[in-house]
Amino acid sequence: MAASTTERENSVDTPLKPAMADSDPDPEAEDGDLPAYLAQFVEKEIGSDLKSLKKVSGLLEKLTAENRLLEEQVLTVSSSVPLRVSSALSAAEESRVHVEALLQRERVLSNTLQQHLQGAQVWADSLGQTLGQLDTIERHMKYLQCLARIEELSDSIQQFLMTSSVWEAVEAVGSMASLDLGLQESGCTHLQAFLRETLAFWHKILKDRLASDLEEVLTQLHWPFLSPPVSTLSPPANAQELHSQLELLVPQLLSLQTSDDLISEKKPQPSRAGLPPASPLSLPIQIMLLPLSKRFRYHFTGHRQTNSLSKPEWYLTQVLMWMGNNSKFMEEKIQPILDRAGAKINAKVELCRGLLSLAQEKLAYDAPRLLYDDALFCHLVDEILQFERELRTTHTYPSMLPGALHILLEESVFQKWLSVERKMAVEKVDAMLSAEGAWSSQYRDISDMDELKAPDCAETFMTLLLVITDRYRSLPCSRAQLSFLALQRELVDDFRIRLTQVMKEESRNPLGARYCAILNAVNYISTVLSDWADNVFFLQLQQAAVSLGEEVWGPLGATEAGRLASLEGSLFEGLLGLLERLRGDMMGRLLEAVMREVRDKAQPYSRDRWLSLPSQMDQATMCLSSSACPMMLCLRDRLLQLQQLLCLPLFQSCWQGLAERLDHFIYQDVILYNHFNEGGAAQLQFDMTRNLFPLFGHYCKRPENFFKHVKEACIVLTLSVGSALLLRDVLNQDEEEEEALTPDTQRPSPESALNELGVYRLAPVDVHILLGLRASWPGQ
């Protein structure tokens, strides 16, 4: 213990000593000198002032007190540590003893409990048998209670019907239907069957009675209206009484809806002929539709003349007429009753839905029978599309409910529709291209309507595509819409190939009317497709194409899919690229043909005697060079011809391309090919600025901007002698400095000197060549 106490004291004293030291002990302390930290302490407290020695006594007292305090702390810690250790050991021992006692008690209780469970097992087995018997008895009692409840409800319904308490009977049937619903998950099949038979028995009696009463009331109210209702028709004498009966019968029939659904098992039927599942009609509407349904089946089934495969418009028109004739009665008479009954039913929509189901059933039966007759099938498709349009617009049938178009989405019918559309479109394209006026515009005599100068074949083709779009726009399936879009893209590409073939036949005469008409057609189709790419309908199809992906378009590259998803690309991007390439190729052929004529006409002009022409002062008036007249006349005639034959956007591109080519031709083959005296340079500038540039001035305000090489060359050639000498010196000095690699930063650059003269396009080396073409230099 003494050793451990000494160690603890040392451990307490150890950290106290370095607390006074700000740094490591000085190595000189080993030789008997004062430690460094002690020397620093004395220096800090006393310093070099001898008068401060009087502080030594106070400092000694302070250090002595601190030393005494530290010793007391060390003694206190040394004495308290053994007491805490012994206390902890005692507590640990007590805890061990307590734990052993608890473990002993747990073993005793466990043995006792095990003995008790063994003894109680016999009682538990006996009690389990008793509880099982009780459970069986309880199920039997509930079974008997259900039977009693069924008998009670059955007796009640019979009593209510005998006393004509219809509402009470309806409520009792509703309670029986609720009991039937409650037994849906039960395994008592015999009880379920008995209840369903009992429910069906009373439901049929009550429904027949109410349906008979409702039909009688509706008959007196002249239902159904087979022709448009006449406002002058006088109402029945007992109209008020009839409306009161109607007000009573409709809610009673609505209360039988649950039992009616249970009995007839009117669960949503699986999709048939492309139709999605539909919920059953409400019971009053079913009864109201019975006379119309009988009439429909009488006229449009069997072997009657009105049931004709070639006349689908007969029954479709009849259904639309019945909707229109009876909608007012549904809205004015039936809808208020439904609203007061709290039924979330739209009477007019329910009527349309019931009548539409008759048409759907008939169409689903007739459509497969017409797959091998293209003419009758096309007629059926047209009638269905017209019927759907009337249904959605005139009768405001909700868009979320299926119409007649779902019939066309059945796979065999849809594929037939696609093939017929393709076949008919190809036939129409053949006919329009072979027509006599295929390459002339039907609006050529109306300037306001002939901006694009589209030939009749191109306009008819795009109208054909627009009609196809209108036919499939309302289809409820994006995949089907994208299939039609793929057909349209195929037709456009086929038409482009046909245009290319005709263009190659006409390429021998690029300036002819037919060649220009083909170019207008390509531009027109490209313009229309670009507008379609920004149309909301096609943007929605684009998003559908991205979501469907390979199902419709096949494998798309990551870049293409990303461009479609971000709307940077479009569904017509590939076609627009091909059309743009064709347009560029045709425009290049056209411009090359014009330039060939211009080059031929410009041969005398390029060989003119530019070195020997008289100066401007020697001429009374300047006039166009006689050698330039053929070239200028050719340019004028071709520009006027192209302006008449090409649409405005194409002509804009054409004259600008022609100006660019003409600029390079005159610069290369006329200016750089010759040398000029002062008169020759002045004559060239006059020909260009007063004759060539104004030819293009009809199409823009500053035509000289499209002839920058020629304009700037004329500036250099017509400089005064002094200005030309200074410019040549600047260029020569710049060349010498570049060779010596010692540029002078103070001297202006050749580019700035040229800019001051109005020369921006030509490089200094080009200007140097042009200066060499001047013949009038001092001393020459």
C-alpha positions in Angstrom: 0.0 0.0 0.0 2.8 2.3 0.8 4.3 1.8 -2.6 1.1 2.4 -4.4 0.5 5.6 -2.3 4.0 6.8 -3.2 3.3 6.2 -6.9 0.1 8.2 -6.6 1.8 11.1 -4.9 4.5 11.1 -7.6 1.8 11.0 -10.2 0.1 14.0 -8.5 3.4 16.0 -8.2 4.7 15.3 -11.6 2.4 17.6 -13.6 3.0 20.5 -11.2 6.6 21.1 -12.1 6.3 21.8 -15.8 3.4 24.1 -15.2 5.9 26.8 -14.3 8.0 26.2 -17.4 7.3 27.8 -20.7 9.9 25.7 -22.5 12.2 22.7 -22.1 14.8 22.9 -19.3 18.1 24.5 -20.4 20.9 22.0 -20.9 23.3 24.2 -18.9 21.3 23.4 -15.7 23.2 20.1 -15.6 26.4 22.0 -15.0 25.1 23.7 -11.8 23.6 26.8 -13.5 20.0 27.9 -12.9 17.4 26.2 -15.0 16.1 28.3 -17.9 12.5 28.4 -16.7 13.7 29.6 -13.3 15.8 32.4 -14.8 12.8 33.4 -16.9 10.6 33.5 -13.8 13.0 35.7 -11.8 13.4 38.0 -14.8 9.7 38.3 -15.1 8.9 39.0 -11.4 12.0 41.1 -10.4 13.7 42.3 -13.6 16.9 44.3 -13.7 15.8 47.1 -11.4 17.5 46.8 -8.0 14.6 48.6 -6.3 12.4 45.7 -7.2 14.3 43.4 -4.7 11.9 44.4 -2.0 9.4 42.3 -3.8 11.3 39.1 -2.9 9.9 38.7 0.6 6.3 38.9 -0.7 7.1 36.6 -3.6 8.6 34.0 -1.2 5.6 34.1 1.0 3.3 33.6 -2.0 5.2 30.6 -3.2 5.4 29.1 0.2 1.6 29.3 0.6 1.1 27.7 -2.8 3.5 24.9 -1.9 1.6 24.2 1.4 -1.7 24.1 -0.5 -0.4 21.6 -2.9 0.9 19.4 -0.2 -2.5 19.4 1.6 -4.2 18.4 -1.7 -1.7 15.5 -2.2 -2.3 14.2 1.3 -6.1 14.4 0.9 -6.1 12.5 -2.3 -3.7 9.9 -0.9 -5.9 9.2 2.1 -9.3 9.1 0.2 -8.4 6.7 -2.6 -8.2 3.6 -0.4 -11.5 4.3 1.2 -13.3 4.6 -2.2 -11.7 1.3 -3.5 -12.8 -0.6 -0.4 -16.3 0.8 -0.7 -16.6 -0.3 -4.3 -15.4 -3.8 -3.5 -18.0 -4.1 -0.7 -20.8 -3.0 -3.0 -19.7 -5.5 -5.7 -19.8 -8.3 -3.2 -23.3 -7.4 -2.0 -24.5 -7.3 -5.6 -23.0 -10.8 -6.3 -24.8 -12.2 -3.3 -28.1 -10.6 -4.3 -27.8 -12.0 -7.8 -27.2 -15.5 -6.6 -30.3 -15.2 -4.3 -32.4 -14.1 -7.3 -31.1 -16.9 -9.4 -32.0 -19.4 -6.7 -35.6 -18.0 -6.5 -35.9 -18.1 -10.3 -35.1 -21.8 -10.3 -37.6 -22.5 -7.5 -40.4 -20.6 -9.3 -39.6 -22.3 -12.7 -39.9 -25.8 -11.1 -43.1 -24.8 -9.4 -44.6 -23.4 -12.6 -43.6 -26.5 -14.6 -45.3 -28.7 -12.1 -48.4 -26.5 -12.2 -48.6 -26.6 -16.0 -48.3 -30.3 -16.0 -51.1 -30.6 -13.5 -53.3 -28.1 -15.4 -52.8 -29.7 -18.8 -55.7 -32.1 -18.2 -58.0 -29.3 -17.3 -56.9 -27.3 -20.4 -57.6 -30.2 -22.7 -61.0 -30.7 -21.2 -61.7 -26.9 -21.4 -60.5 -26.8 -25.1 -63.1 -29.5 -26.0 -65.8 -27.6 -24.2 -64.8 -24.3 -26.0 -64.8 -26.1 -29.4 -68.3 -27.4 -28.7 -69.4 -23.9 -27.7 -67.9 -22.5 -30.9 -69.7 -25.1 -33.0 -72.9 -24.3 -31.2 -72.3 -20.5 -31.7 -71.8 -21.0 -35.5 -75.0 -23.1 -35.6 -76.8 -20.4 -33.8 -75.5 -17.7 -36.2 -76.4 -20.0 -39.1 -79.9 -20.4 -37.7 -80.1 -16.6 -36.9 -79.2 -15.9 -40.6 -81.9 -18.3 -41.7 -84.3 -16.7 -39.3 -83.3 -13.2 -40.6 -83.8 -14.4 -44.2 -87.2 -15.8 -43.3 -88.1 -12.6 -41.4 -87.1 -10.4 -44.3 -88.9 -12.6 -46.7 -92.1 -12.5 -44.6 -91.7 -8.7 -44.3 -91.4 -8.3 -48.0 -94.4 -10.4 -48.6 -96.4 -8.5 -46.1 -95.3 -5.1 -47.5 -96.2 -6.1 -51.0 -99.6 -7.3 -49.8 -100.2 -3.9 -48.2 -98.7 -2.1 -51.2 -96.0 -0.7 -48.9 -93.5 -0.5 -51.8 -90.8 1.6 -50.0 -90.7 -0.7 -47.1 -90.4 -3.7 -49.4 -87.6 -2.0 -51.2 -85.8 -1.3 -48.0 -86.3 -5.0 -46.9 -84.8 -6.2 -50.2 -81.9 -3.7 -49.7 -81.3 -5.3 -46.2 -81.3 -8.7 -47.8 -78.8 -7.6 -50.4 -76.6 -6.2 -47.6 -76.8 -9.6 -45.8 -75.8 -11.2 -49.1 -72.8 -8.9 -49.4 -71.8 -9.8 -45.8 -71.8 -13.5 -46.6 -69.5 -13.1 -49.6 -66.5 -14.3 -47.6 -68.4 -17.1 -45.8 -67.8 -20.8 -46.6 -71.5 -21.6 -46.1 -72.3 -22.2 -49.8 -75.7 -23.6 -49.2 -76.7 -20.7 -47.1 -75.4 -18.3 -49.7 -77.3 -20.1 -52.4 -80.5 -20.1 -50.4 -80.1 -16.4 -49.7 -79.3 -15.5 -53.3 -82.4 -17.5 -54.5 -84.6 -15.8 -52.0 -83.2 -12.4 -52.9 -83.7 -13.1 -56.6 -87.2 -14.2 -56.1 -88.4 -11.1 -54.3 -86.1 -8.8 -56.4 -87.7 -10.1 -59.6 -91.2 -9.6 -58.2 -90.5 -6.1 -57.0 -88.5 -5.1 -60.1 -91.1 -6.4 -62.4 -93.8 -4.5 -60.5 -91.8 -1.2 -60.5 -90.6 -1.6 -64.1 -94.2 -2.2 -65.2 -95.4 0.9 -63.3 -92.5 3.0 -64.8 -93.1 1.8 -68.3 -96.8 2.7 -68.0 -95.9 6.2 -66.7 -93.3 6.7 -69.5 -95.7 5.5 -72.2 -98.2 8.1 -71.0 -95.4 10.7 -71.2 -94.8 9.7 -74.8 -91.5 8.0 -74.1 -89.4 7.3 -76.0 -89.3 10.3 -78.4 -88.6 8.8 -81.8 -88.7 12.2 -83.5 -87.7 15.6 -82.4 -90.0 16.7 -79.6 -92.6 19.3 -80.7 -93.1 22.2 -78.2 -96.7 22.6 -79.4 -97.6 19.1 -78.3 -100.0 19.4 -75.4 -99.0 17.5 -72.2 -101.2 14.7 -70.9 -104.2 15.8 -68.8 -102.8 13.9 -65.7 -99.2 15.2 -66.3 -98.8 16.3 -62.7 -99.9 12.9 -61.4 -97.5 11.2 -63.8 -94.6 13.3 -62.7 -95.4 12.5 -59.1 -95.4 8.8 -59.9 -92.1 9.2 -61.8 -90.7 11.0 -58.7 -91.6 8.0 -56.6 -90.6 5.1 -59.0 -87.1 6.3 -60.0 -85.7 6.4 -56.4 -87.3 3.1 -55.6 -85.6 1.5 -58.6 -82.3 3.1 -57.6 -82.6 1.5 -54.2 -82.8 -1.9 -56.0 -79.5 -1.3 -57.8 -77.3 -3.3 -55.3 -79.6 -6.3 -55.4 -79.9 -6.1 -59.2 -76.1 -6.1 -59.6 -75.8 -9.1 -57.2 -78.4 -11.1 -59.0 -77.3 -10.5 -62.5 -73.6 -10.6 -61.5 -72.9 -7.4 -63.4 -69.2 -7.3 -62.8 -67.1 -5.3 -65.3 -66.8 -7.4 -68.4 -63.3 -8.0 -69.8 -62.3 -6.0 -72.8 -64.2 -7.0 -75.9 -63.4 -5.8 -79.4 -61.0 -3.2 -78.0 -63.6 -1.9 -75.5 -62.4 -1.3 -71.9 -64.5 -2.6 -69.0 -67.6 -0.5 -68.2 -69.8 -0.2 -65.1 -73.5 -1.2 -65.4 -76.2 1.3 -66.2 -78.4 2.4 -63.4 -81.6 0.4 -63.2 -84.1 3.2 -64.1 -82.1 4.0 -67.3 -82.0 0.3 -68.2 -85.8 0.1 -68.1 -86.1 3.4 -70.1 -83.8 2.0 -72.8 -85.7 -1.2 -73.3 -88.1 0.1 -76.0 -85.2 1.7 -77.9 -83.1 -1.5 -77.6 -86.0 -3.5 -79.0 -86.4 -1.2 -81.9 -82.7 -1.2 -82.6 -82.5 -5.0 -82.6 -85.6 -5.3 -84.7 -84.3 -3.0 -87.5 -80.6 -3.8 -87.4 -80.3 -7.5 -86.8 -81.5 -10.5 -88.7 -82.4 -10.5 -92.4 -84.2 -7.2 -92.7 -83.3 -4.7 -95.4 -82.3 -2.1 -92.8 -79.5 -4.5 -91.6 -77.0 -3.8 -94.4 -73.3 -4.2 -94.1 -72.8 -1.4 -96.7 -74.9 1.0 -94.7 -73.5 1.4 -91.2 -74.6 5.0 -91.3 -78.2 3.9 -90.9 -77.9 2.6 -87.4 -75.2 5.1 -86.3 -77.4 8.0 -87.4 -80.4 6.4 -85.7 -78.5 6.2 -82.4 -77.5 9.8 -82.7 -81.0 10.9 -83.5 -82.4 9.0 -80.4 -79.7 10.7 -78.3 -80.8 14.1 -79.5 -84.5 13.5 -79.3 -84.5 12.2 -75.7 -81.8 14.3 -74.1 -84.1 17.1 -73.2 -86.5 14.8 -71.3 -83.6 13.2 -69.4 -82.2 16.6 -68.4 -85.5 18.3 -67.5 -87.5 15.3 -66.0 -85.1 12.6 -64.8 -82.0 14.5 -63.8 -83.8 16.6 -61.0 -85.2 13.3 -59.6 -81.7 11.7 -59.5 -80.3 14.8 -57.8 -82.9 14.8 -55.1 -82.3 11.1 -54.6 -78.6 11.8 -54.0 -77.5 9.7 -56.9 -74.2 10.7 -58.6 -75.6 10.0 -62.0 -75.8 12.1 -65.2 -79.0 11.1 -66.8 -78.1 12.3 -70.3 -74.7 10.6 -70.2 -76.3 7.4 -69.0 -78.8 7.5 -71.9 -75.9 8.1 -74.4 -73.9 5.3 -72.8 -76.7 2.9 -73.1 -77.5 3.8 -76.7 -73.7 3.8 -77.5 -73.5 0.2 -76.2 -76.0 -0.9 -78.9 -73.8 0.7 -81.6 -70.6 -0.7 -80.1 -72.1 -4.2 -80.1 -73.2 -3.9 -83.7 -69.9 -2.4 -84.9 -67.9 -5.1 -83.1 -70.0 -7.7 -84.9 -69.8 -6.1 -88.4 -66.2 -4.9 -88.5 -64.5 -8.3 -88.7 -66.9 -9.2 -91.6 -65.6 -6.3 -93.7 -61.9 -7.0 -93.4 -61.7 -8.4 -97.0 -63.7 -5.6 -98.7 -61.6 -2.5 -98.8 -64.3 -0.2 -100.1 -66.9 -1.2 -97.4 -64.2 -1.2 -94.7 -63.1 2.3 -95.6 -66.8 3.4 -95.6 -67.2 1.9 -92.1 -64.1 3.7 -90.8 -65.4 7.0 -92.2 -68.7 6.5 -90.6 -67.2 5.6 -87.2 -65.0 8.7 -87.3 -68.0 10.9 -88.2 -70.1 9.2 -85.5 -67.4 9.8 -82.9 -67.1 13.4 -83.9 -70.8 14.0 -83.5 -70.9 12.1 -80.2 -68.2 14.2 -78.6 -69.2 17.6 -80.0 -72.9 17.7 -80.5 -73.9 15.5 -77.6 -70.9 16.5 -75.4 -70.1 12.9 -74.5 -67.3 12.9 -71.8 -63.9 12.2 -73.2 -63.0 9.9 -70.3 -65.7 7.4 -71.4 -65.0 5.1 -74.4 -66.7 5.8 -77.6 -66.9 4.0 -80.9 -63.2 4.4 -81.8 -62.2 1.6 -79.5 -63.7 -0.8 -82.1 -61.0 0.3 -84.5 -58.2 -0.5 -82.0 -58.9 -4.2 -82.1 -55.6 -5.7 -83.6 -56.9 -7.2 -86.8 -59.2 -4.2 -87.5 -56.4 -1.7 -86.8 -53.9 -3.4 -89.0 -56.4 -3.5 -91.8 -57.1 0.3 -91.3 -53.3 1.0 -91.5 -52.9 -1.0 -94.7 -55.9 0.6 -96.3 -54.7 4.1 -95.4 -51.3 3.3 -96.9 -52.7 1.7 -100.1 -55.1 4.6 -100.7 -52.4 7.2 -100.0 -50.0 5.7 -102.4 -52.7 5.5 -105.1 -53.6 9.2 -104.5 -49.9 10.2 -104.7 -49.6 8.3 -108.1 -52.7 10.1 -109.3 -51.6 13.6 -108.2 -48.1 13.3 -109.7 -49.4 12.1 -113.0 -52.1 14.8 -113.2 -51.8 17.4 -115.9 -51.5 20.4 -113.6 -49.4 18.6 -111.0 -46.5 21.2 -111.1 -48.5 24.4 -111.4 -49.9 26.3 -108.4 -53.7 26.5 -108.2 -53.2 30.0 -106.6 -50.8 31.3 -109.2 -53.3 34.1 -110.3 -53.8 35.2 -106.7 -50.7 36.9 -105.5 -51.8 37.2 -101.8 -52.3 33.4 -101.5 -49.3 32.2 -103.5 -46.4 33.2 -101.3 -45.0 29.7 -101.1 -45.8 28.9 -104.8 -46.4 25.3 -103.9 -47.3 23.1 -106.9 -50.6 21.4 -106.8 -49.1 18.0 -106.2 -47.2 19.1 -103.0 -50.2 20.9 -101.6 -52.5 18.0 -102.3 -50.0 15.7 -100.7 -49.8 17.7 -97.5 -53.6 18.0 -97.4 -53.6 14.2 -97.6 -51.3 14.0 -94.6 -53.4 16.5 -92.7 -56.6 14.5 -93.4 -54.8 11.4 -92.1 -53.8 13.3 -88.9 -57.4 14.4 -88.4 -58.6 10.8 -88.7 -56.2 9.4 -86.0 -55.9 12.5 -83.8 -58.9 11.5 -81.6 -57.7 7.8 -81.1 -57.6 7.1 -77.4 -54.3 5.1 -77.6 -50.9 6.7 -78.1 -49.4 3.6 -79.5 -52.0 3.6 -82.3 -51.4 7.3 -83.0 -47.7 6.7 -83.3 -48.3 3.9 -85.7 -50.2 6.3 -88.0 -47.4 8.9 -87.5 -44.9 6.2 -88.7 -47.1 5.8 -91.8 -47.0 9.5 -92.4 -43.2 9.6 -92.1 -43.0 6.7 -94.6 -45.3 8.5 -97.0 -43.2 11.7 -96.8 -40.0 9.9 -97.4 -41.6 8.1 -100.4 -42.8 11.4 -101.8 -39.3 12.9 -101.3 -37.8 10.0 -103.3 -40.3 10.6 -106.1 -39.4 14.3 -106.2 -35.8 13.3 -106.4 -36.4 11.1 -109.3 -38.4 13.8 -111.2 -35.7 16.3 -110.3 -33.0 14.2 -111.9 -35.1 14.0 -115.1 -35.4 17.8 -115.1 -31.8 18.5 -114.0 -30.8 19.0 -117.7 -32.8 22.3 -117.5 -32.4 23.6 -114.0 -33.9 27.0 -115.0 -37.1 25.4 -116.3 -40.5 25.9 -114.7 -40.9 22.2 -113.6 -37.4 22.2 -111.9 -38.3 25.3 -109.9 -41.7 23.8 -109.1 -40.0 20.8 -107.6 -37.8 23.0 -105.5 -40.9 24.9 -104.3 -42.5 21.6 -103.4 -39.5 20.5 -101.3 -39.5 23.9 -99.5 -43.2 23.8 -98.9 -43.2 20.3 -97.4 -40.2 21.2 -95.2 -41.9 24.4 -94.0 -45.2 22.5 -93.1 -43.3 19.7 -91.3 -41.3 22.4 -89.3 -44.6 23.9 -88.2 -46.0 20.5 -87.3 -42.9 19.8 -85.2 -44.0 22.8 -82.9 -47.7 21.7 -82.8 -49.0 20.7 -79.4 -50.4 17.5 -80.7 -47.1 16.3 -82.2 -45.2 17.4 -79.1 -47.5 15.2 -77.0 -46.8 12.4 -79.4 -43.1 13.0 -79.1 -43.3 12.6 -75.3 -45.4 9.4 -75.9 -42.7 8.1 -78.3 -40.0 8.7 -75.7 -42.0 6.8 -73.0 -42.8 3.9 -75.3 -39.3 3.8 -76.8 -38.5 0.6 -78.7 -42.1 -0.6 -78.7 -42.9 1.8 -81.5 -39.7 3.3 -83.0 -37.3 0.4 -82.5 -33.9 0.9 -80.7 -33.2 4.7 -80.3 -29.8 6.0 -79.7 -29.1 7.7 -76.4 -28.5 11.0 -78.2 -31.7 10.8 -80.3 -33.8 9.8 -77.3 -32.3 12.6 -75.2 -33.0 15.1 -77.9 -36.6 14.0 -78.2 -37.1 14.0 -74.4 -35.7 17.5 -74.1 -37.7 18.8 -77.1 -34.5 19.8 -78.8 -35.2 17.4 -81.7 -38.6 16.6 -83.3 -40.4 13.6 -84.7 -39.7 15.0 -88.2 -36.0 15.8 -87.7 -34.6 13.1 -89.9 -37.1 13.9 -92.7 -36.3 17.6 -92.4 -32.6 16.8 -92.7 -33.2 14.8 -95.9 -35.4 17.5 -97.4 -32.9 20.2 -96.5 -30.2 18.2 -98.2 -32.3 17.8 -101.4 -33.1 21.5 -101.3 -29.5 22.5 -101.0 -28.5 20.2 -103.8 -31.2 21.6 -106.1 -30.3 25.1 -105.2 -26.7 24.4 -106.0 -27.6 23.0 -109.4 -29.7 26.1 -110.1 -27.0 28.6 -109.1 -24.4 26.7 -111.1 -26.6 26.8 -114.2 -27.0 30.6 -113.8 -23.3 31.1 -113.2 -22.4 29.1 -116.3 -24.4 31.5 -118.4 -22.9 34.5 -116.6 -19.4 33.2 -117.2 -20.0 32.7 -120.9 -21.5 36.2 -121.2 -18.6 37.7 -119.1 -15.8 36.4 -121.2 -15.5 39.6 -123.3 -15.7 41.7 -120.1 -12.9 39.8 -118.4 -10.6 40.4 -121.5 -11.4 44.1 -121.9 -8.5 46.6 -122.4 -8.4 47.8 -118.8 -4.8 49.2 -119.2 -5.7 51.5 -122.1 -9.1 52.9 -121.1 -9.3 56.8 -121.0 -9.4 58.4 -117.6 -12.6 59.7 -116.1 -11.6 63.4 -116.8 -11.3 62.6 -120.5 -14.9 61.4 -120.7 -17.9 63.6 -120.8 -20.1 61.0 -119.0 -19.4 57.5 -117.7 -21.4 54.7 -119.1 -21.6 50.9 -118.8 -18.8 49.0 -120.6 -20.1 47.6 -123.8 -18.5 44.2 -123.0 -20.5 44.1 -119.7 -23.9 44.5 -121.3 -24.5 40.8 -122.1 -23.5 39.8 -118.6 -25.8 42.4 -117.0 -28.7 41.5 -119.3 -28.3 37.8 -118.5 -28.3 38.5 -114.8 -31.3 40.8 -115.0 -33.3 38.2 -117.0 -32.4 35.3 -114.8 -33.2 37.2 -111.6 -36.6 38.2 -112.9 -37.3 34.7 -114.1 -36.3 33.1 -110.7 -38.4 35.7 -108.9 -41.4 34.6 -110.8 -40.8 30.9 -110.5 -39.5 30.6 -106.9 -41.2 31.3 -103.6 -39.9 34.3 -101.6 -37.8 32.4 -99.1 -36.1 30.3 -101.9 -35.6 33.4 -104.0 -34.0 35.2 -101.1 -31.6 32.4 -100.7 -31.1 32.2 -104.4 -30.1 35.8 -105.1 -27.9 35.9 -102.1 -26.1 32.7 -103.2 -25.8 34.1 -106.7 -24.4 37.4 -105.4 -21.8 35.5 -103.4 -20.7 33.4 -106.4 -20.7 36.4 -108.6 -18.6 38.3 -106.1 -15.9 35.6 -106.2 -16.1 35.2 -110.0 -15.6 38.9 -110.7 -12.8 39.2 -108.1 -11.0 36.1 -109.3 -11.6 36.1 -113.1 -11.9 39.8 -113.9 -10.0 41.8 -111.3 -7.1 39.5 -110.4 -6.8 38.5 -114.1 -6.1 42.0 -115.3 -4.0 45.2 -114.7 -5.7 48.5 -114.5 -4.8 52.1 -115.3 -6.6 55.0 -113.7 -9.3 54.9 -116.3 -9.8 51.2 -116.2 -10.1 51.2 -112.4 -12.7 54.0 -112.6 -14.6 52.2 -115.3 -14.6 49.0 -113.2 -15.9 50.9 -110.2 -18.7 52.5 -112.3 -19.8 49.2 -113.8 -20.0 47.6 -110.4 -21.5 50.4 -108.2 -23.8 51.9 -110.8 -24.9 48.8 -112.7 -24.2 45.5 -111.0 -25.0 46.4 -107.5 -28.4 48.1 -108.4 -29.5 44.9 -110.1 -29.6 43.4 -106.6 -30.9 46.7 -105.1 -34.4 45.6 -105.8 -34.1 42.9 -103.2 -32.2 44.6 -100.4 -31.2 48.1 -99.2 -27.4 47.7 -99.4 -26.5 45.3 -102.1 -22.8 46.2 -102.0 -22.6 44.3 -98.7 -23.0 41.1 -100.7 -20.1 42.0 -103.0 -17.4 42.8 -100.4 -14.5 41.5 -102.4 -15.4 43.5 -105.5 -16.3 46.6 -103.5 -13.1 46.6 -101.5 -11.0 45.8 -104.6 -12.5 48.8 -106.3 -11.6 51.0 -103.3 -8.0 49.8 -103.5 -7.8 50.2 -107.3 -9.2 53.7 -107.3 -7.1 55.2 -104.5 -5.3 58.4 -105.3 -1.6 57.9 -106.1 -0.5 59.4 -102.8 -2.8 57.3 -100.7 -1.8 54.2 -102.7 1.9 54.9 -102.1 1.4 55.4 -98.3 -0.6 52.2 -98.1 2.0 50.3 -100.0 4.7 51.6 -97.7 2.7 50.6 -94.6 2.3 47.1 -96.1 6.0 46.8 -97.1 7.2 48.0 -93.7 5.0 45.5 -92.0 6.4 42.7 -94.1 10.0 43.8 -93.4 9.3 43.9 -89.7 7.8 40.5 -89.7 10.9 39.2 -91.5 13.2 41.0 -89.0 11.0 39.9 -86.1 11.1 43.5 -84.7 7.6 44.8 -84.8 7.1 48.5 -84.1 4.2 48.9 -81.6 4.0 52.6 -82.1 3.2 52.4 -85.9 -0.4 51.6 -86.8 -1.1 48.1 -88.1 -2.0 47.4 -91.7 -5.4 46.3 -90.7 -6.2 49.6 -89.0 -4.9 51.5 -92.1 -7.2 49.3 -94.3 -10.2 49.8 -92.0 -9.8 53.6 -92.3 -10.1 53.2 -96.1 -13.3 51.0 -95.7 -11.5 47.7 -96.4 -12.5 44.9 -93.9 -12.8 41.7 -95.8 -9.5 41.7 -97.8 -6.3 40.7 -96.0 -3.2 42.8 -96.3 -1.6 40.3 -98.6 -4.6 40.5 -100.9 -4.4 44.3 -100.9 -0.7 44.1 -101.7 -1.6 42.0 -104.8 -4.3 44.5 -105.8 -1.8 47.4 -105.5 0.5 45.5 -107.8 -2.3 45.4 -110.4 -2.3 49.3 -110.6 -0.5 50.5 -113.7 -0.4 54.2 -112.8 2.6 54.7 -110.4 5.0 57.7 -110.4 7.9 57.1 -112.7 6.1 54.5 -114.8 
